[in-house]
């Protein structure tokens, strides 16, 4: 729910999503998969 309607300035570099996830736990956003309503993967992000 925290990511619903999150606008991203540059979708290929979704810093807004990473910042939101880091607010819950700094280790959560190292590998993130965002799924659509139908369960399909919208984006996969890995931070190195």
N, CA and C of each residue as an Amber inpcrd file, in Angstrom:
protein
   144
   0.8150000  -1.1920000   0.0000000   0.0000000   0.0000000   0.0000000
   0.8630000   1.2620000   0.0000000   2.0590000   1.1860000   0.5850000
   2.9160000   2.3660000   0.6750000   3.3850000   2.8480000  -0.6910000
   3.4070000   1.9520000  -1.6720000   3.8990000   2.3230000  -2.9990000
   2.7870000   2.6850000  -3.9770000   1.5430000   2.5100000  -3.5730000
   0.4360000   2.8020000  -4.4880000   0.4660000   4.2610000  -4.9200000
   0.3250000   4.4730000  -6.2120000   0.2810000   5.8170000  -6.8090000
   1.5790000   6.6000000  -6.6350000   2.6770000   5.9150000  -6.3950000
   3.9710000   6.5900000  -6.2980000   4.4170000   7.0150000  -7.6880000
   4.6460000   8.2880000  -7.8600000   5.1160000   8.8010000  -9.1480000
   6.6370000   8.6920000  -9.1860000   7.1490000   8.2680000 -10.3310000
   8.5910000   8.1260000 -10.4940000   9.0690000   9.1050000 -11.5520000
  10.0830000   9.8910000 -11.2190000  10.6330000  10.8560000 -12.1740000
  11.2800000  10.1340000 -13.3480000  12.0460000   9.0850000 -13.0540000
  12.7260000   8.2920000 -14.0880000  12.4150000   6.8240000 -13.7920000
  11.4250000   6.2250000 -14.4710000  11.0260000   4.8450000 -14.1640000
  12.1630000   3.8260000 -14.2260000  13.1660000   4.0530000 -15.0710000
  14.2930000   3.1240000 -15.1550000  15.2030000   3.2080000 -13.9330000
  15.0760000   4.2790000 -13.1660000  15.8490000   4.4780000 -11.9370000
  14.8730000   4.8860000 -10.8260000  14.0960000   3.9420000 -10.3200000
  13.0000000   4.2660000  -9.3910000  13.4650000   4.5920000  -7.9660000
  14.1580000   5.7050000  -7.8190000  14.6730000   6.0920000  -6.5030000
  13.5560000   6.3070000  -5.4930000  12.4050000   6.7620000  -5.9570000
  11.2800000   7.0070000  -5.0530000  10.8360000   5.7080000  -4.3790000
  10.8290000   4.6130000  -5.1420000  10.4490000   3.3150000  -4.5810000
  11.4860000   2.8550000  -3.5650000  12.7510000   2.9860000  -3.9030000
  13.8090000   2.5710000  -2.9820000  13.7680000   3.3720000  -1.6880000
  13.5280000   4.6650000  -1.7810000  13.4610000   5.5030000  -0.5730000
  12.2920000   5.0900000   0.3130000  11.1580000   4.7870000  -0.3050000
   9.9930000   4.3580000   0.4730000  10.2820000   3.0420000   1.1840000
  10.8510000   2.0760000   0.4690000  11.1650000   0.7840000   1.0850000
  12.2210000   0.9170000   2.1720000  13.2070000   1.7610000   1.9620000
  14.2430000   1.9780000   2.9820000  13.6510000   2.5420000   4.2670000
  12.5540000   3.2890000   4.1760000  11.9540000   3.8570000   5.3840000
  11.4120000   2.7650000   6.3060000  11.0870000   1.5960000   5.7540000
  10.6220000   0.4730000   6.5710000  11.7900000  -0.3630000   7.0880000
  12.7630000  -0.6110000   6.2280000  13.9250000  -1.4320000   6.5870000
  15.0190000  -1.1560000   5.5650000  16.1820000  -0.6700000   5.9770000
  17.2480000  -0.3190000   5.0300000  17.7160000  -1.4770000   4.1540000
  17.4670000  -2.7040000   4.5710000  17.9410000  -3.8570000   3.7880000
  16.9230000  -4.3550000   2.7640000  15.7030000  -3.8860000   2.8120000
  14.6550000  -4.4090000   1.9330000  14.8340000  -4.0620000   0.4690000
  15.3940000  -2.9330000   0.1650000  15.3840000  -2.4480000  -1.2170000
  16.5920000  -2.8710000  -2.0470000  17.4000000  -3.7860000  -1.5740000
  18.5510000  -4.2240000  -2.3690000  18.1170000  -4.9740000  -3.6150000
  16.9930000  -5.6430000  -3.5400000  16.4090000  -6.3230000  -4.6920000
  14.9040000  -6.1720000  -4.5650000  14.3050000  -5.4770000  -5.4960000
  12.8850000  -5.1660000  -5.4100000  12.1910000  -5.5450000  -6.7010000
  11.0330000  -6.1620000  -6.5670000  10.2050000  -6.5100000  -7.7180000
   8.8450000  -5.8610000  -7.5030000   8.3870000  -5.0730000  -8.4590000
   7.0940000  -4.4080000  -8.3630000   6.1440000  -5.1200000  -9.3050000
   5.0010000  -5.5640000  -8.7560000   4.0240000  -6.3120000  -9.5270000
   2.7810000  -5.4750000  -9.7830000   2.1620000  -5.6970000 -10.9260000
   0.9200000  -5.0260000 -11.2690000  -0.2650000  -5.7190000 -10.6220000
  -1.4590000  -5.1710000 -10.8200000  -2.6810000  -5.7330000 -10.2510000
  -2.8990000  -7.1840000 -10.6640000  -2.4770000  -7.5360000 -11.8630000
  -2.6850000  -8.8930000 -12.3690000  -1.5520000  -9.8460000 -11.9950000
  -0.5850000  -9.3740000 -11.2160000   0.5200000 -10.2190000 -10.7870000
   1.7200000 -10.2040000 -11.7120000   1.6160000  -9.4900000 -12.8240000
   2.7470000  -9.4230000 -13.7530000   3.8090000  -8.4620000 -13.2170000
   5.0730000  -8.7840000 -13.4790000   6.1690000  -7.9510000 -12.9980000
   6.2580000  -6.6850000 -13.8350000   6.1910000  -5.5310000 -13.1680000
   6.2960000  -4.2450000 -13.8500000   7.7420000  -3.8000000 -13.9510000
   8.4950000  -4.0310000 -12.8720000   9.8970000  -3.6200000 -12.8530000
  10.6460000  -4.4450000 -11.8100000  11.8940000  -4.7040000 -12.0790000
  12.7720000  -5.3990000 -11.1470000  14.0100000  -4.5280000 -10.9720000
  14.3660000  -4.2450000  -9.7260000  15.4900000  -3.3560000  -9.4430000
  16.4590000  -4.0680000  -8.5140000  17.7310000  -4.0580000  -8.8670000
  18.7730000  -4.5830000  -7.9950000  19.8000000  -3.4820000  -7.7740000
  20.0640000  -3.1850000  -6.5140000  21.0200000  -2.1430000  -6.1600000
  22.3400000  -2.8030000  -5.8150000  23.4040000  -2.2760000  -6.3600000
  24.7340000  -2.8320000  -6.0850000  25.5850000  -1.8260000  -5.3790000
